[in-house]
Amino acid sequence: MSNFLQLLMNEQIKLYLRKSTWIMYILISVLVVGLAFLSNYGAEQMETYQDENWRQTLQDENAELQKEMEQDDMTQGWNTQQIEENNYYLDHDIQPRSYDAWQFVMENKFLLSLVSLLTIIVAAGIIANEFKWGTIKLLLIRPITRTKILASKYVSVLLFALFTLLYVLIFSWFVGALFFGINGMDPHIVLSQDEGFVYVSVIQQIIEGYGLQLITLVMMATFAFMISAIFRQSSLAIGIAIFLMLSGNAIVSFFAEYSWAKYILFANTNMDQYVNGSPMFEGMSLGFSLTVLAVYYVIFLAISWVFFTKRDVAGH
Amino acid sequence: MPETAMELINVKKTMSNKEIIKGLSFSIHKGEVFGFIGPNGAGKTTTIRMMVGLMGLSGGDVRILGSSIKSDYKEAVREVGAIVENPEMYPFMTGHQNLMHYARMIPDVTKDRIQEVIKLVGMEKPINEKAGKYSLGMRQRLGIAQALLHKPSVLILDEPTNGLDPAGIREIRQYIRKLAKEENVAVIISSHLLSEVEQMCDRIGLIKNGEMIAIQDVNAAAEQTTGVEIQLEVAPLKQAAEILKSDFDIHPVTADHTLNIKAERETIPTIIQTFASHDIQIYQVMITKSTLEDKFFDLIGENTIE
């Protein structure tokens, strides 16, 4: 076991000593700070509700929105939504919370697709690069089975995803705190969801929002890892994995008329469908999707293992 | 009989229906330097890859200190240190970080041992620079250092003199001899240039088209009697040439300051004695071409082992 930890340490060192990994983190940092600047506008508006007269402010705003709607039909959709939200606050006697670090983190959940992208790049390179550098020959002539080396590389990819995810969360939170302040440790806000407006815990939203996307992340990273093990070439693995990640939904809808479409990986990676209670295809359930995902996952890993451990390491 | 370090038993390799290695059998003893010579494409690197487990065997077995690379991989490979083809290092890590990386993969490699191998290959100075900046010679040395970390019984070096200048080759030659002698390591050196490794090897195996054509003891070959080429630096040249013709029936080729002759090795002392008795000044007597090279050229059936 200690042996395995040493291998993990090697892989992590190789990953974090490289400039390209640092560039990834710098990219995330720049994006988060940029988003904080953009969010400043919305935050200022929320400030108007922070005094004793917040009910009056909301009512005034509704009246103004109503007036605007009468003059200009174009604003109808957006304004109705806004009025409904304001009414929810008034009806339930909830004072709108000012924008804060927690909400900033919650809104940044789309950054997880960036984390997925970076994880795919890392997963695609972790085997292929050893071949590219030629170091694979020195790596594999140690008294360690190839299975163990492969496992250390795979776990290393997952660790990278975990660290990067934590970095996005923590860095967003600190930048958010710096820009917008913090509203206690468990703030609640009103959110518009399919079933109407709901009053929810932001932290719960963060866990749900990030957590559900993790499934796609892990599946696509494992897929890129497999391609990398088969072709020993990172650009191909990155290309295929990113293409599939982006076109996943299109692929599913293209084959939607066939009965086997529900077995396509991408029909099952989106867990929102069970949260919202509207599965993509008839006959799909959470259990069904988890089973399909598990089967794909095992196949990806098994193929990686076969190609990595059974094949000769020949010349270039 | 010296102890066997590594043994190849009828090793075969078939790739895409073509037999590349056709049943190699030989063994290497502890403390011996074995030259594995053959033209490019003869199967040297393929054989080496099979010796260290990078490629599977299509037939036969490789045993290292009695452990089979097939059934007892971990035990077998623990006793092997190797460079396969070029000594590739992680370019973004320093020499020291590279060595640490490999040290973590083997139990019981101490910090002291790492310093020891760094010193052995003379890499103290550039060890904290990025390996990407190293010259080929430095990478070659670092490659040898990583191969020696765990004190292996068998050291395999694939073309270790590739890309090295003559000074570098001489240095490598020195510590390979030292390793064999002092640490009782069995060293296998592959090369396509006999002349580069001849002087550091005890035995030489010649491989061609996946077959071992001959295995030759280097020292025994040097003692063989059939004609060698001798260069004599003597003065005056003319008188010396006359003596060779009249007393030995040898017709020398005269160069600037030397006479080149072909003769039996045994006649060298007699020639020197005769020269001395005629007051000819002898500056140097040298065998210029070994019988071994001739022999191998004959076996390969070409003029060069390139």
Interface residues (C-beta under 8 A of the other chain):
Chain A: N3 Q6 L7 M9 N10 I13 K14 L17 R18 K19 W133 G134 T135 K137 L138 L139 L140 I141 R142 P143 I144 T145 D312 V313 A314 G315
Chain B: M15 T45 R49 V52 G53 L54 M55 G56 Y73 K74 E75 V77 R78 V80 A82 I83 V84 E85 N86 E88 M89 Y90 P91 F92 M93 Q97 H101 Y102 R104 M105 I106 P107 G143 Q146
